[in-house]
Amino acid sequence: MSNSNLIQALKQAGLKTGDIVLLHSSLLSLGELACSPELVIDAFLQVLGKDGTLAVPAFGSLGILTETVKQHPQAVFSDAPLGTVAAIGPHAQQLCAGHWHCESAHGEGSPYLKIAELGGLICLLGVDQDRNTSLHSAEALLKLPYLSDKSASVCDPEGKTRSKTWKHYPGPHRDFIGLDRHFRQAGIMQTTRIGNAALRLIKSQEMLQLCQELGTADPAFVLCDNPACADCVTQRAALFRQRIASQESFKLAASARLAGHYVPEIIDKLKDCGIDFVELDYLQGRSVINLSPEKLRAAVAEFRQAGIQISALRLPCLPADSKRLLEQLQAAAVERLILPLPHNAETLAMLAEHNIAFDLCNSIENSAEFRRLFAPLAAKFSCQAVFSPCNFVLANENPFLHSWRIGRFIKSIGQLDVADVTWDQRPARLARGNAEIKELISILRCHHFSGWLTLGGGALYPGSLQQAQSDFLTLLDNM
């Protein structure tokens, strides 16, 4: 079968002599215009002419047309085993040279970036944006935190094996399909039909520039929001973790009660949200005060083995058996304890005697009473205040407008419990109740607070940890 009709169709689609084209393709999509793979590739080469260059991604098995280019006698290959490119034409050597020495397989100096810099095009023939390898270049240029290092080896012509690690290597699922509308709206992509195949011609440089803008505004711009997609949940968690670490001065933890019921479930939920610290308050529906020293030690060890650290052990009351409490703390080797403000200092003296650090939280006191009771204890034991806005609402105070000022917490706070509640004691989503949580977070950020913010700390939350994390992120985005 002749490829003359295909040649004409490619010209009508916008390809011309001298173009540099990176092709992603499906032969079967051509339908009635399908001919042998060799004739299809020949059609592209004829349209591009002697001054044009045709390139394909050459890693793995990517279809018969890609294999045909790879087997072409004039094909030149880049020398990196990851993100390898094969090319035919006068720019082939230039595109493929030096790939091994690039920091990233898809980033600066790679064939994908060179195609863009030379004004090249990306051609998607019968495939969608999910096959557009150059979108990984956009991710690499942004150095997105969910990308990872990847090592590979290659055997050189002398038979020696070389190994190297490339940075910012892409992982699993992406929602590249969702970028299609952005490219159309920006006018950088032509769409037409050849046979049964949808053909997209995209200006590579303009595409990368647009993706830089989209990714700077929203680093999750190529991730889907499907909660059942484990890949994108994990990658979003990496983005959240990196944002807190790089942009905020505080340390973020979450209540174990908010995260789940059993230790493995709590670990999974924390990891899905990009939170590396847990406040150990409740396990299996009961306060950790009820655990034996052995069970508490095992739970803490399980968290730590999974990479989750304990921000504090939190008790809802002062236990009558202080000796048992001491055994629990020593068994768990937890460095910090949170207690409700006591009206005697005996337990605190015992803890201090055994070098166990503790902080004190307001419970039923108003802010003036808390300050009166807390000040001498803080002076004696060098402890800090855990500010529970929900408990100040219970005390009929405005947590930010009144309690924060009267209690002079700016001088004593070590932790803010991030939760909300209404005046009639209904748990509320963040900034949907009367705890003035947005204002409290904002003022702490103004002071570059280096203590703890704990999602769901000391209070019930009307939703999941994922909902709390999402609400918290929304607050940060709107400050």
Order of alpha helices (4+ residues) and beta strands (2+ residues): alpha-beta-alpha-beta-alpha-beta-beta-alpha-alpha-beta-alpha-beta-beta-alpha-beta-beta-alpha-alpha-beta-alpha-alpha-beta-beta-beta-alpha-beta-alpha-beta-alpha-beta-alpha-beta-alpha-beta-beta-beta-alpha-beta-alpha
